[in-house]
Amino acid sequence: MNSPIDFRIIDLLDILLVAFIIYQVYQLIKGTAAIRIFLGILAIYILWKIVSLLQMTMLSEILGQFIGVGVIALLIVFQKELRQFLLLIGTRSRIRGKSRKYSFQNIFGKSGEESNDYSAVLKACIRMANSRTGALIVLTRSSDLESYIKSGLKIDAKLSAPLLESIFYKNNPIHDGAVLISNNKIKLARGVLPVSESEELRGNLGMRHRSALGIAEQTDAVVIVVSEQTGDFSIAMDGDLRVSVNEEELSLLLKSL
């Protein structure tokens, strides 16, 4: 008679951890083209396990070799997603779903450094919204954004609301692109950000929103977008984009610091 299956608590923990990792990977790539590749690899892996259990030697060997080479392919294909996953692990932000709330702890500077004047950012955003002036403002946290913002005009000036407004004034030659704010200084203007490839973005959202989400997917930066068409605010953070944020909500979010 066969002996009963020896199922330990550690086996249950192993299953739960694997399920958690698969779920988090799915959350990161959901809505992108990478989800189809992920599902295809997962299907091949399950098929490999089945043919191995059935002792189909030749097919098992072929699929095993494919899976072995596929690990390298996955590192290349999912480079952006893996970087985002490791970033989420390395920061204090919790991995949450669509219903998560925005946490603005330590957004505007690190301990021991000069904090950003969030009131100047808020004042400038409200005035630009009223005048329908489009803006893209990147607020750094712990990530080094040098490798993500390839170009831009270095300014390194003290943060102020009038300076922010003048940069995004439509007749200003440097109004296009993003402004980077760090340690209470406007570091650069006319920055070019990575563009998100997410398929979940609404069709009416332009390049500012895609750029805001793009940098938020790859770093822990917080990005504020002022819509030129509607005057609405949007906030990109931790790989999510929240649109149609009104003045009161933006104020509460920034003042929650």
GROMACS elastic network, one bead per residue, 0.5 to 0.9 nm:
[ bonds ]
;  ai    aj funct       b0    kb
    2     5     6  0.88706   500
    3     6     6  0.84956   500
    4     7     6  0.89653   500
    7    10     6  0.83633   500
    7    11     6  0.64515   500
    7    12     6  0.78880   500
    8    11     6  0.52263   500
    8    12     6  0.68076   500
    8    13     6  0.89367   500
    9    12     6  0.51661   500
    9    13     6  0.63573   500
    9    14     6  0.86494   500
   10    14     6  0.60766   500
   10    15     6  0.87063   500
   11    15     6  0.63207   500
   11    16     6  0.86895   500
   12    15     6  0.51754   500
   12    16     6  0.62446   500
   12    17     6  0.86569   500
   13    16     6  0.51078   500
   13    17     6  0.61047   500
   13    18     6  0.86085   500
   14    17     6  0.52712   500
   14    18     6  0.62764   500
   14    19     6  0.86478   500
   15    18     6  0.52550   500
   15    19     6  0.61528   500
   15    20     6  0.85939   500
   16    19     6  0.50770   500
   16    20     6  0.60822   500
   16    21     6  0.86862   500
   17    20     6  0.50155   500
   17    21     6  0.62183   500
   17    22     6  0.86359   500
   18    21     6  0.52008   500
   18    22     6  0.62048   500
   18    23     6  0.85682   500
   19    22     6  0.51861   500
   19    23     6  0.60991   500
   19    24     6  0.86689   500
   20    23     6  0.50963   500
   20    24     6  0.62148   500
   20    25     6  0.86598   500
   21    24     6  0.51738   500
   21    25     6  0.61834   500
   21    26     6  0.85518   500
   22    25     6  0.51696   500
   22    26     6  0.61491   500
   22    27     6  0.86730   500
   23    26     6  0.50297   500
   23    27     6  0.62078   500
   23    28     6  0.87743   500
   24    28     6  0.63238   500
   24    29     6  0.88469   500
   24    85     6  0.81698   500
   24    95     6  0.79414   500
   25    28     6  0.51793   500
   25    29     6  0.64155   500
   25    30     6  0.84232   500
   25    81     6  0.79146   500
   25    82     6  0.84169   500
   25    85     6  0.75498   500
   26    29     6  0.53551   500
   26    30     6  0.56277   500
   26    35     6  0.72584   500
   26    38     6  0.83026   500
   27    30     6  0.52983   500
   27    31     6  0.87681   500
   27    97     6  0.76776   500
   28    31     6  0.86264   500
   28    32     6  0.87793   500
   28    81     6  0.64060   500
   28    82     6  0.88146   500
   28    84     6  0.78225   500
   28    85     6  0.73047   500
   28   217     6  0.89722   500
   28   239     6  0.81988   500
   29    32     6  0.55565   500
   29    33     6  0.78428   500
   29    34     6  0.60187   500
   29    35     6  0.55449   500
   29    38     6  0.85034   500
   29    78     6  0.87428   500
   29    81     6  0.66560   500
   29   198     6  0.84970   500
   30    33     6  0.83555   500
   30    34     6  0.78961   500
   30    35     6  0.58595   500
   30   198     6  0.82780   500
   30   199     6  0.86985   500
   30   200     6  0.85376   500
   31    34     6  0.82737   500
   31    35     6  0.70480   500
   31   197     6  0.88640   500
   31   198     6  0.56814   500
   31   199     6  0.50237   500
   31   200     6  0.53791   500
   31   201     6  0.87766   500
   32    35     6  0.58820   500
   32    36     6  0.82315   500
   32   197     6  0.65357   500
   32   199     6  0.54611   500
   32   200     6  0.77333   500
   33    36     6  0.60539   500
   33    37     6  0.73847   500
   33   197     6  0.80886   500
   33   198     6  0.79154   500
   33   199     6  0.77160   500
   34    37     6  0.51814   500
   34    38     6  0.61672   500
   34    39     6  0.87084   500
   34    77     6  0.76759   500
   34    78     6  0.71987   500
   34    81     6  0.88015   500
   35    38     6  0.50109   500
   35    39     6  0.61775   500
   35    40     6  0.85631   500
   36    39     6  0.51997   500
   36    40     6  0.61570   500
   36    41     6  0.87108   500
   37    40     6  0.50636   500
   37    41     6  0.62336   500
   37    42     6  0.85653   500
   37    74     6  0.89794   500
   37    77     6  0.86220   500
   38    41     6  0.52495   500
   38    42     6  0.61283   500
   38    43     6  0.86343   500
   38    74     6  0.85639   500
   38    78     6  0.89555   500
   39    43     6  0.61002   500
   39    44     6  0.86697   500
   40    43     6  0.51587   500
   40    44     6  0.63562   500
   40    45     6  0.87063   500
   41    44     6  0.51535   500
   41    45     6  0.61906   500
   41    46     6  0.87290   500
   41    67     6  0.81740   500
   41    70     6  0.80491   500
   41    74     6  0.88919   500
   42    45     6  0.50658   500
   42    46     6  0.62567   500
   42    47     6  0.86244   500
   43    46     6  0.52120   500
   43    47     6  0.61887   500
   43    48     6  0.86172   500
   44    47     6  0.50393   500
   44    48     6  0.61239   500
   44    49     6  0.87525   500
   44    63     6  0.74965   500
   44    66     6  0.89149   500
   44    67     6  0.79606   500
   45    48     6  0.50245   500
   45    49     6  0.63887   500
   45    50     6  0.87599   500
   45    63     6  0.79158   500
   45    64     6  0.85358   500
   45    67     6  0.69968   500
   46    49     6  0.51766   500
   46    50     6  0.63136   500
   46    51     6  0.88461   500
   47    50     6  0.50749   500
   47    51     6  0.62683   500
   47    52     6  0.85143   500
   47    60     6  0.88769   500
   47    63     6  0.82496   500
   48    51     6  0.53626   500
   48    52     6  0.61023   500
   48    53     6  0.87013   500
   48    59     6  0.80356   500
   48    60     6  0.59104   500
   48    61     6  0.87507   500
   48    62     6  0.88909   500
   48    63     6  0.57079   500
   48    64     6  0.67708   500
   48    67     6  0.85038   500
   49    52     6  0.50681   500
   49    53     6  0.62820   500
   49    54     6  0.87233   500
   49    60     6  0.80077   500
   50    53     6  0.52102   500
   50    54     6  0.63321   500
   50    55     6  0.86877   500
   50    60     6  0.87368   500
   51    55     6  0.60984   500
   51    56     6  0.53775   500
   51    57     6  0.78609   500
   51    59     6  0.70151   500
   51    60     6  0.57239   500
   52    56     6  0.61011   500
   52    57     6  0.71460   500
   52    59     6  0.84028   500
   52    60     6  0.55078   500
   52    61     6  0.86567   500
   53    56     6  0.78294   500
   54    57     6  0.86171   500
   55    58     6  0.89118   500
   55    60     6  0.76391   500
   56    59     6  0.58667   500
   56    60     6  0.58674   500
   56    61     6  0.85455   500
   57    60     6  0.51195   500
   57    61     6  0.60701   500
   57    62     6  0.87417   500
   58    61     6  0.51580   500
   58    62     6  0.63802   500
   58    63     6  0.87692   500
   59    62     6  0.51377   500
   59    63     6  0.61720   500
   59    64     6  0.83908   500
   60    63     6  0.52574   500
   60    64     6  0.58984   500
   60    65     6  0.86079   500
   61    64     6  0.50214   500
   61    65     6  0.62545   500
   61    66     6  0.86642   500
   62    65     6  0.53215   500
   62    66     6  0.63495   500
   62    67     6  0.87825   500
   63    67     6  0.61287   500
   63    68     6  0.85876   500
   64    67     6  0.51318   500
   64    68     6  0.62112   500
   64    69     6  0.87998   500
   65    68     6  0.50645   500
   65    69     6  0.63533   500
   65    70     6  0.83656   500
   66    69     6  0.53327   500
   66    70     6  0.58220   500
   66    71     6  0.88442   500
   67    71     6  0.65081   500
   68    71     6  0.57596   500
   68    72     6  0.78153   500
   69    72     6  0.57524   500
   69    73     6  0.67622   500
   69    74     6  0.89917   500
   70    74     6  0.60095   500
   70    75     6  0.86617   500
   71    74     6  0.50963   500
   71    75     6  0.64753   500
   71    76     6  0.89333   500
   72    75     6  0.52424   500
   72    76     6  0.66241   500
   72    77     6  0.88356   500
   73    76     6  0.52159   500
   73    77     6  0.60826   500
   73    78     6  0.83883   500
   74    77     6  0.50576   500
   74    78     6  0.56290   500
   74    79     6  0.78278   500
   75    78     6  0.55066   500
   75    79     6  0.56243   500
   75    82     6  0.77399   500
   76    79     6  0.53025   500
   76    80     6  0.87802   500
   77    80     6  0.80417   500
   77    81     6  0.87590   500
   78    81     6  0.51667   500
   78    82     6  0.59184   500
   78    83     6  0.84524   500
   79    82     6  0.52721   500
   79    83     6  0.61871   500
   79    84     6  0.86889   500
   80    83     6  0.51815   500
   80    84     6  0.62769   500
   80    85     6  0.86690   500
   80   217     6  0.84959   500
   80   218     6  0.70343   500
   81    84     6  0.50874   500
   81    85     6  0.61012   500
   81    86     6  0.86453   500
   81   217     6  0.84326   500
   81   218     6  0.81581   500
   82    86     6  0.61222   500
   82    87     6  0.84348   500
   83    86     6  0.52436   500
   83    87     6  0.60871   500
   83    88     6  0.86901   500
   83   218     6  0.68169   500
   83   219     6  0.87266   500
   84    88     6  0.62357   500
   84    89     6  0.87167   500
   84   217     6  0.62823   500
   84   218     6  0.52571   500
   84   219     6  0.70725   500
   84   238     6  0.88792   500
   84   239     6  0.81411   500
   85    88     6  0.52167   500
   85    89     6  0.64129   500
   85    90     6  0.87618   500
   86    89     6  0.50489   500
   86    90     6  0.61407   500
   86    91     6  0.87509   500
   87    90     6  0.50662   500
   87    91     6  0.62507   500
   87   143     6  0.88582   500
   87   218     6  0.77701   500
   87   219     6  0.69674   500
   87   220     6  0.75267   500
   88    91     6  0.54668   500
   88    92     6  0.76846   500
   88    93     6  0.65802   500
   88    94     6  0.74150   500
   88    95     6  0.68510   500
   88   219     6  0.88160   500
   88   220     6  0.80928   500
   88   238     6  0.77588   500
   89    92     6  0.77004   500
   89    93     6  0.80272   500
   89    94     6  0.82220   500
   89    95     6  0.81471   500
   90    93     6  0.85687   500
   91    94     6  0.81708   500
   91   142     6  0.83457   500
   91   220     6  0.79523   500
   93    96     6  0.87258   500
   93   103     6  0.77735   500
   93   220     6  0.89079   500
   93   238     6  0.78724   500
   95   100     6  0.87040   500
   95   238     6  0.87932   500
   96    99     6  0.74948   500
   96   100     6  0.55686   500
   96   101     6  0.87104   500
   97   100     6  0.56913   500
   98   101     6  0.86621   500
   98   240     6  0.79970   500
  102   237     6  0.76162   500
  102   238     6  0.86787   500
  102   253     6  0.79247   500
  103   106     6  0.89520   500
  103   107     6  0.86442   500
  103   253     6  0.83647   500
  103   256     6  0.86872   500
  104   107     6  0.54477   500
  104   108     6  0.83167   500
  104   222     6  0.87212   500
  104   253     6  0.71596   500
  104   254     6  0.72969   500
  104   256     6  0.70496   500
  104   257     6  0.63101   500
  105   108     6  0.81816   500
  105   256     6  0.83424   500
  105   257     6  0.63519   500
  106   109     6  0.58283   500
  106   110     6  0.62401   500
  106   111     6  0.81911   500
  106   115     6  0.89355   500
  106   141     6  0.68344   500
  106   142     6  0.87839   500
  106   257     6  0.78198   500
  107   110     6  0.79733   500
  107   115     6  0.89298   500
  107   116     6  0.87090   500
  107   139     6  0.71412   500
  107   140     6  0.68069   500
  107   141     6  0.51080   500
  107   142     6  0.83950   500
  107   220     6  0.89848   500
  107   221     6  0.78669   500
  107   222     6  0.72517   500
  107   257     6  0.82745   500
  108   114     6  0.87461   500
  108   115     6  0.54934   500
  108   117     6  0.78408   500
  108   118     6  0.74395   500
  108   139     6  0.68348   500
  108   140     6  0.69431   500
  108   141     6  0.65124   500
  108   181     6  0.87409   500
  108   182     6  0.73399   500
  108   183     6  0.71715   500
  108   184     6  0.78764   500
  108   257     6  0.85656   500
  109   112     6  0.86158   500
  109   113     6  0.63972   500
  109   114     6  0.65616   500
  109   116     6  0.63073   500
  109   140     6  0.75011   500
  109   141     6  0.61951   500
  109   142     6  0.81933   500
  109   182     6  0.70503   500
  109   183     6  0.56944   500
  109   184     6  0.79686   500
  110   113     6  0.55629   500
  110   114     6  0.76766   500
  110   115     6  0.71729   500
  110   141     6  0.73636   500
  110   142     6  0.76297   500
  110   183     6  0.81543   500
  111   114     6  0.80211   500
  111   115     6  0.82778   500
  112   115     6  0.88500   500
  113   183     6  0.66413   500
  114   183     6  0.52904   500
  114   184     6  0.63117   500
  115   118     6  0.85898   500
  115   182     6  0.83230   500
  115   183     6  0.55451   500
  115   184     6  0.57311   500
  116   119     6  0.87591   500
  116   120     6  0.86957   500
  116   121     6  0.87408   500
  116   139     6  0.87990   500
  116   159     6  0.76149   500
  116   181     6  0.78815   500
  116   182     6  0.69150   500
  116   183     6  0.55472   500
  116   185     6  0.73497   500
  117   120     6  0.55866   500
  117   121     6  0.69069   500
  117   159     6  0.71412   500
  117   160     6  0.79174   500
  117   183     6  0.89922   500
  117   184     6  0.60664   500
  118   121     6  0.50486   500
  118   122     6  0.61250   500
  118   123     6  0.85576   500
  118   184     6  0.87901   500
  118   254     6  0.65056   500
  118   255     6  0.77960   500
  118   257     6  0.88017   500
  119   122     6  0.50113   500
  119   123     6  0.60095   500
  119   124     6  0.85083   500
  119   161     6  0.83813   500
  119   251     6  0.87265   500
  119   254     6  0.79951   500
  119   255     6  0.81784   500
  120   123     6  0.51512   500
  120   124     6  0.61097   500
  120   125     6  0.85271   500
  120   159     6  0.73243   500
  120   160     6  0.54948   500
  120   162     6  0.84790   500
  120   164     6  0.85895   500
  121   124     6  0.52622   500
  121   125     6  0.61084   500
  121   126     6  0.86889   500
  121   137     6  0.87417   500
  121   159     6  0.82714   500
  121   160     6  0.74981   500
  121   161     6  0.61553   500
  121   164     6  0.77798   500
  122   125     6  0.51641   500
  122   126     6  0.62293   500
  122   127     6  0.87181   500
  122   161     6  0.81378   500
  122   247     6  0.88646   500
  122   250     6  0.76358   500
  122   251     6  0.66950   500
  122   254     6  0.75765   500
  123   126     6  0.53369   500
  123   127     6  0.63423   500
  123   128     6  0.86555   500
  123   161     6  0.62265   500
  124   127     6  0.52824   500
  124   128     6  0.60775   500
  124   129     6  0.85271   500
  124   160     6  0.82323   500
  124   162     6  0.69837   500
  124   163     6  0.87029   500
  124   164     6  0.64194   500
  124   165     6  0.59170   500
  125   128     6  0.51350   500
  125   129     6  0.60386   500
  125   130     6  0.86340   500
  125   133     6  0.89710   500
  125   135     6  0.79346   500
  125   161     6  0.83598   500
  125   164     6  0.86512   500
  125   165     6  0.80740   500
  125   224     6  0.85529   500
  125   225     6  0.86866   500
  125   226     6  0.68709   500
  125   233     6  0.82286   500
  125   247     6  0.88739   500
  126   129     6  0.51164   500
  126   130     6  0.62893   500
  126   131     6  0.87838   500
  126   226     6  0.88120   500
  126   231     6  0.87399   500
  126   233     6  0.89976   500
  126   247     6  0.68913   500
  127   130     6  0.51443   500
  127   131     6  0.63636   500
  127   132     6  0.85660   500
  127   133     6  0.84355   500
  127   165     6  0.79338   500
  128   131     6  0.51262   500
  128   132     6  0.58827   500
  128   134     6  0.70806   500
  128   135     6  0.76778   500
  128   165     6  0.67081   500
  128   168     6  0.83361   500
  128   169     6  0.86565   500
  128   226     6  0.73387   500
  128   228     6  0.86839   500
  128   231     6  0.76703   500
  129   133     6  0.60179   500
  129   134     6  0.75602   500
  129   135     6  0.88219   500
  129   226     6  0.62057   500
  129   227     6  0.71733   500
  129   228     6  0.75318   500
  129   230     6  0.79586   500
  129   232     6  0.66419   500
  129   233     6  0.77590   500
  130   133     6  0.77284   500
  130   231     6  0.64205   500
  131   228     6  0.85904   500
  131   231     6  0.77213   500
  132   226     6  0.80768   500
  132   227     6  0.70220   500
  132   229     6  0.64852   500
  132   230     6  0.69513   500
  132   231     6  0.51986   500
  132   232     6  0.88988   500
  133   165     6  0.84841   500
  133   168     6  0.68981   500
  133   169     6  0.67672   500
  133   170     6  0.70796   500
  133   226     6  0.71843   500
  133   227     6  0.72324   500
  133   228     6  0.51271   500
  133   229     6  0.84174   500
  133   231     6  0.74632   500
  134   168     6  0.69057   500
  134   169     6  0.84068   500
  134   170     6  0.81832   500
  134   175     6  0.86746   500
  134   176     6  0.88169   500
  134   208     6  0.86245   500
  134   225     6  0.75224   500
  134   226     6  0.51381   500
  134   227     6  0.51329   500
  134   229     6  0.79090   500
  134   231     6  0.77831   500
  135   165     6  0.87890   500
  135   168     6  0.60824   500
  135   175     6  0.80618   500
  135   176     6  0.82506   500
  135   177     6  0.81216   500
  135   178     6  0.74023   500
  135   179     6  0.83173   500
  135   208     6  0.79548   500
  135   224     6  0.78150   500
  135   225     6  0.56396   500
  135   227     6  0.70068   500
  135   228     6  0.76244   500
  136   168     6  0.86019   500
  136   176     6  0.86587   500
  136   177     6  0.67989   500
  136   179     6  0.63547   500
  136   180     6  0.88588   500
  136   208     6  0.64665   500
  136   209     6  0.84418   500
  136   211     6  0.86848   500
  136   212     6  0.73590   500
  136   223     6  0.70588   500
  136   224     6  0.59694   500
  136   226     6  0.66066   500
  136   227     6  0.89442   500
  137   178     6  0.57338   500
  137   180     6  0.62498   500
  137   181     6  0.73681   500
  137   212     6  0.84935   500
  137   222     6  0.83637   500
  137   223     6  0.55439   500
  137   224     6  0.51457   500
  137   225     6  0.64905   500
  137   226     6  0.86099   500
  138   178     6  0.67809   500
  138   179     6  0.59901   500
  138   181     6  0.60457   500
  138   182     6  0.86237   500
  138   212     6  0.79364   500
  138   215     6  0.86956   500
  138   221     6  0.66137   500
  138   222     6  0.59511   500
  138   224     6  0.66051   500
  138   225     6  0.89091   500
  139   179     6  0.86191   500
  139   180     6  0.62789   500
  139   181     6  0.50786   500
  139   182     6  0.63232   500
  139   221     6  0.57328   500
  139   222     6  0.51162   500
  139   223     6  0.60323   500
  139   224     6  0.80992   500
  140   143     6  0.68742   500
  140   144     6  0.79776   500
  140   145     6  0.76772   500
  140   180     6  0.74481   500
  140   181     6  0.64006   500
  140   182     6  0.55218   500
  140   183     6  0.83295   500
  140   220     6  0.74856   500
  140   222     6  0.65636   500
  140   223     6  0.86551   500
  141   144     6  0.83694   500
  141   182     6  0.78972   500
  141   219     6  0.89184   500
  141   220     6  0.63399   500
  141   221     6  0.56282   500
  141   222     6  0.76070   500
  142   219     6  0.86724   500
  142   220     6  0.69108   500
  142   221     6  0.77944   500
  143   219     6  0.59879   500
  143   220     6  0.60291   500
  143   221     6  0.69620   500
  144   147     6  0.72757   500
  144   148     6  0.82945   500
  144   219     6  0.82023   500
  145   148     6  0.52026   500
  145   149     6  0.61490   500
  145   180     6  0.89831   500
  145   215     6  0.87697   500
  145   219     6  0.76101   500
  145   221     6  0.82951   500
  146   149     6  0.55438   500
  146   150     6  0.69588   500
  147   150     6  0.63749   500
  148   192     6  0.84335   500
  148   193     6  0.66326   500
  148   194     6  0.68265   500
  148   215     6  0.74485   500
  148   218     6  0.84303   500
  148   219     6  0.86467   500
  149   152     6  0.74509   500
  149   191     6  0.60705   500
  149   192     6  0.56783   500
  149   193     6  0.54759   500
  149   194     6  0.75789   500
  149   215     6  0.88053   500
  150   191     6  0.74138   500
  150   192     6  0.64967   500
  150   193     6  0.76688   500
  151   190     6  0.76472   500
  151   191     6  0.55725   500
  151   192     6  0.59114   500
  151   193     6  0.86898   500
  152   177     6  0.81498   500
  152   178     6  0.83022   500
  152   179     6  0.86845   500
  152   188     6  0.60941   500
  152   189     6  0.56325   500
  152   192     6  0.67323   500
  153   174     6  0.80340   500
  153   187     6  0.85821   500
  153   188     6  0.52693   500
  153   189     6  0.51814   500
  153   190     6  0.59804   500
  153   191     6  0.71437   500
  154   186     6  0.86001   500
  154   187     6  0.59946   500
  154   189     6  0.65713   500
  154   190     6  0.88883   500
  155   185     6  0.87318   500
  155   186     6  0.64303   500
  155   187     6  0.53625   500
  155   189     6  0.69753   500
  156   159     6  0.89126   500
  156   185     6  0.59836   500
  156   186     6  0.53800   500
  156   188     6  0.64889   500
  157   160     6  0.87881   500
  157   163     6  0.88121   500
  157   184     6  0.87448   500
  157   185     6  0.54137   500
  157   186     6  0.52785   500
  157   187     6  0.67039   500
  157   188     6  0.86263   500
  158   163     6  0.87438   500
  158   184     6  0.62953   500
  158   186     6  0.61743   500
  158   187     6  0.87308   500
  159   162     6  0.89477   500
  159   163     6  0.71985   500
  159   164     6  0.75737   500
  159   181     6  0.76829   500
  159   182     6  0.89817   500
  159   183     6  0.89416   500
  159   184     6  0.54576   500
  159   186     6  0.54941   500
  160   163     6  0.54269   500
  160   164     6  0.63843   500
  160   165     6  0.88228   500
  160   184     6  0.87700   500
  160   185     6  0.85049   500
  160   186     6  0.85524   500
  161   164     6  0.51808   500
  161   165     6  0.62330   500
  161   166     6  0.86613   500
  162   165     6  0.51056   500
  162   166     6  0.60897   500
  162   167     6  0.86477   500
  163   166     6  0.51172   500
  163   167     6  0.62286   500
  163   168     6  0.88737   500
  163   186     6  0.88663   500
  164   167     6  0.52865   500
  164   168     6  0.66196   500
  164   169     6  0.87991   500
  164   179     6  0.82902   500
  164   186     6  0.82691   500
  165   168     6  0.54167   500
  165   169     6  0.61407   500
  166   169     6  0.50764   500
  166   170     6  0.87557   500
  166   172     6  0.73330   500
  166   175     6  0.82968   500
  167   170     6  0.84436   500
  167   172     6  0.64500   500
  167   173     6  0.85322   500
  167   174     6  0.64593   500
  167   175     6  0.54067   500
  167   176     6  0.88553   500
  167   179     6  0.84131   500
  167   189     6  0.75344   500
  167   190     6  0.89336   500
  168   171     6  0.83848   500
  168   172     6  0.68416   500
  168   174     6  0.73702   500
  168   176     6  0.72249   500
  168   177     6  0.89385   500
  168   179     6  0.88852   500
  169   172     6  0.54005   500
  169   173     6  0.87624   500
  169   174     6  0.86877   500
  169   175     6  0.60731   500
  170   173     6  0.78935   500
  170   174     6  0.87857   500
  170   175     6  0.60776   500
  170   176     6  0.82881   500
  171   174     6  0.85988   500
  171   175     6  0.74975   500
  172   175     6  0.53921   500
  172   176     6  0.85999   500
  173   176     6  0.75749   500
  174   177     6  0.76016   500
  174   189     6  0.67436   500
  174   190     6  0.54965   500
  175   178     6  0.82768   500
  175   189     6  0.77459   500
  175   190     6  0.65273   500
  176   189     6  0.83156   500
  176   190     6  0.55451   500
  176   191     6  0.81335   500
  177   189     6  0.69045   500
  177   192     6  0.57517   500
  177   193     6  0.78502   500
  177   208     6  0.79881   500
  178   188     6  0.81290   500
  178   189     6  0.58275   500
  178   190     6  0.52682   500
  178   192     6  0.64725   500
  178   193     6  0.72800   500
  178   208     6  0.84497   500
  178   211     6  0.88073   500
  178   212     6  0.88485   500
  179   186     6  0.69739   500
  179   187     6  0.75181   500
  179   188     6  0.57327   500
  179   190     6  0.64020   500
  179   191     6  0.62834   500
  180   185     6  0.84437   500
  180   186     6  0.59050   500
  180   187     6  0.54920   500
  180   188     6  0.54083   500
  180   189     6  0.65311   500
  180   190     6  0.89776   500
  180   191     6  0.74890   500
  181   184     6  0.67134   500
  181   185     6  0.56117   500
  181   187     6  0.57010   500
  181   188     6  0.76071   500
  182   185     6  0.54127   500
  182   186     6  0.65791   500
  182   187     6  0.65940   500
  183   186     6  0.84366   500
  183   187     6  0.89443   500
  185   188     6  0.89708   500
  186   189     6  0.77240   500
  188   191     6  0.68632   500
  192   211     6  0.81471   500
  193   211     6  0.54620   500
  193   212     6  0.74997   500
  193   214     6  0.70894   500
  193   215     6  0.63037   500
  194   210     6  0.83304   500
  194   211     6  0.57390   500
  194   212     6  0.82811   500
  194   213     6  0.86047   500
  194   214     6  0.51959   500
  194   215     6  0.58818   500
  194   218     6  0.86493   500
  195   207     6  0.75620   500
  195   208     6  0.88178   500
  195   209     6  0.87171   500
  195   210     6  0.53168   500
  195   212     6  0.76255   500
  195   213     6  0.72745   500
  195   215     6  0.73887   500
  196   199     6  0.88392   500
  196   201     6  0.89434   500
  196   209     6  0.87242   500
  196   210     6  0.51778   500
  196   211     6  0.62159   500
  196   212     6  0.80068   500
  196   213     6  0.58183   500
  196   215     6  0.77649   500
  196   216     6  0.89781   500
  196   217     6  0.76009   500
  197   200     6  0.89232   500
  197   201     6  0.87048   500
  197   210     6  0.78270   500
  197   214     6  0.76476   500
  198   201     6  0.61673   500
  198   210     6  0.84356   500
  198   213     6  0.87480   500
  198   214     6  0.86986   500
  199   202     6  0.81316   500
  200   203     6  0.89624   500
  201   204     6  0.84596   500
  201   205     6  0.70494   500
  201   209     6  0.87654   500
  201   210     6  0.78626   500
  201   241     6  0.86499   500
  202   205     6  0.57488   500
  203   206     6  0.78712   500
  205   208     6  0.78856   500
  205   209     6  0.60518   500
  205   210     6  0.73445   500
  206   209     6  0.56739   500
  206   210     6  0.64859   500
  206   211     6  0.87433   500
  207   211     6  0.58437   500
  207   212     6  0.83387   500
  208   211     6  0.51589   500
  208   212     6  0.60586   500
  208   213     6  0.86594   500
  208   225     6  0.68750   500
  208   226     6  0.86961   500
  208   227     6  0.83477   500
  209   213     6  0.61866   500
  209   214     6  0.83862   500
  209   225     6  0.67852   500
  209   227     6  0.88362   500
  209   234     6  0.77436   500
  209   235     6  0.88134   500
  209   236     6  0.81648   500
  209   241     6  0.79820   500
  209   243     6  0.88632   500
  210   213     6  0.52305   500
  210   214     6  0.59302   500
  210   215     6  0.88236   500
  211   215     6  0.63830   500
  211   216     6  0.85507   500
  212   215     6  0.56531   500
  212   216     6  0.62974   500
  212   217     6  0.87108   500
  212   222     6  0.84340   500
  212   223     6  0.57361   500
  212   224     6  0.75158   500
  212   225     6  0.72534   500
  212   234     6  0.89737   500
  212   235     6  0.79171   500
  212   236     6  0.58418   500
  212   237     6  0.85382   500
  212   241     6  0.79420   500
  213   217     6  0.59712   500
  213   218     6  0.87294   500
  213   223     6  0.79481   500
  213   235     6  0.85837   500
  213   236     6  0.54303   500
  213   237     6  0.74471   500
  213   238     6  0.88064   500
  213   239     6  0.64244   500
  213   240     6  0.66448   500
  213   241     6  0.60022   500
  214   217     6  0.52506   500
  214   218     6  0.66488   500
  214   219     6  0.87842   500
  214   236     6  0.87486   500
  214   239     6  0.78538   500
  215   218     6  0.52812   500
  215   219     6  0.58882   500
  215   220     6  0.81367   500
  215   221     6  0.70327   500
  215   222     6  0.86015   500
  215   223     6  0.81166   500
  215   236     6  0.84251   500
  215   237     6  0.87296   500
  215   239     6  0.82366   500
  216   219     6  0.53027   500
  216   220     6  0.60204   500
  216   221     6  0.57135   500
  216   222     6  0.66064   500
  216   223     6  0.71818   500
  216   236     6  0.58809   500
  216   237     6  0.51646   500
  216   238     6  0.55872   500
  216   239     6  0.50017   500
  216   240     6  0.72054   500
  216   241     6  0.83870   500
  217   220     6  0.77547   500
  217   221     6  0.88957   500
  217   236     6  0.86111   500
  217   237     6  0.76688   500
  217   238     6  0.62545   500
  217   240     6  0.73663   500
  218   221     6  0.86007   500
  218   238     6  0.84249   500
  218   239     6  0.74270   500
  219   222     6  0.87543   500
  219   237     6  0.87391   500
  219   238     6  0.75233   500
  219   239     6  0.82794   500
  220   237     6  0.68535   500
  220   238     6  0.58807   500
  220   239     6  0.83090   500
  221   236     6  0.82921   500
  221   237     6  0.65547   500
  221   238     6  0.76634   500
  222   235     6  0.72031   500
  222   236     6  0.59245   500
  222   238     6  0.77941   500
  223   234     6  0.81538   500
  223   235     6  0.56465   500
  223   236     6  0.50581   500
  223   237     6  0.66292   500
  224   233     6  0.69393   500
  224   234     6  0.58342   500
  224   236     6  0.66500   500
  225   232     6  0.81863   500
  225   233     6  0.55981   500
  225   235     6  0.63098   500
  225   236     6  0.81362   500
  225   243     6  0.88684   500
  226   230     6  0.85058   500
  226   231     6  0.60631   500
  226   232     6  0.59494   500
  226   234     6  0.66410   500
  227   230     6  0.55695   500
  227   232     6  0.53839   500
  227   233     6  0.63776   500
  227   234     6  0.78891   500
  228   231     6  0.57523   500
  228   232     6  0.81904   500
  229   232     6  0.82261   500
  230   233     6  0.87953   500
  232   243     6  0.78129   500
  232   244     6  0.54214   500
  232   245     6  0.63332   500
  232   246     6  0.63440   500
  232   247     6  0.81307   500
  233   242     6  0.87338   500
  233   243     6  0.65846   500
  233   244     6  0.56588   500
  233   246     6  0.62206   500
  233   247     6  0.75481   500
  233   250     6  0.75891   500
  234   241     6  0.70432   500
  234   242     6  0.55331   500
  234   244     6  0.58330   500
  234   245     6  0.55901   500
  234   246     6  0.85987   500
  234   250     6  0.88187   500
  235   240     6  0.82428   500
  235   241     6  0.57745   500
  235   242     6  0.52027   500
  235   243     6  0.65605   500
  235   244     6  0.88571   500
  235   245     6  0.75440   500
  235   250     6  0.86595   500
  236   239     6  0.69458   500
  236   240     6  0.55769   500
  236   242     6  0.62388   500
  236   243     6  0.85335   500
  237   240     6  0.54230   500
  237   241     6  0.65552   500
  237   242     6  0.83770   500
  238   241     6  0.85312   500
  242   245     6  0.70813   500
  245   248     6  0.82148   500
  245   249     6  0.60868   500
  245   250     6  0.64291   500
  246   249     6  0.53740   500
  246   250     6  0.62520   500
  246   251     6  0.86506   500
  247   250     6  0.52091   500
  247   251     6  0.61270   500
  247   252     6  0.86284   500
  248   251     6  0.50923   500
  248   252     6  0.61395   500
  248   253     6  0.85796   500
  249   252     6  0.51007   500
  249   253     6  0.60913   500
  249   254     6  0.86352   500
  250   253     6  0.51254   500
  250   254     6  0.62317   500
  250   255     6  0.84534   500
  251   254     6  0.53002   500
  251   255     6  0.58995   500
  251   256     6  0.83858   500
  252   255     6  0.50466   500
  252   256     6  0.58852   500
  253   256     6  0.52496   500
  253   257     6  0.76169   500
  254   257     6  0.60000   500
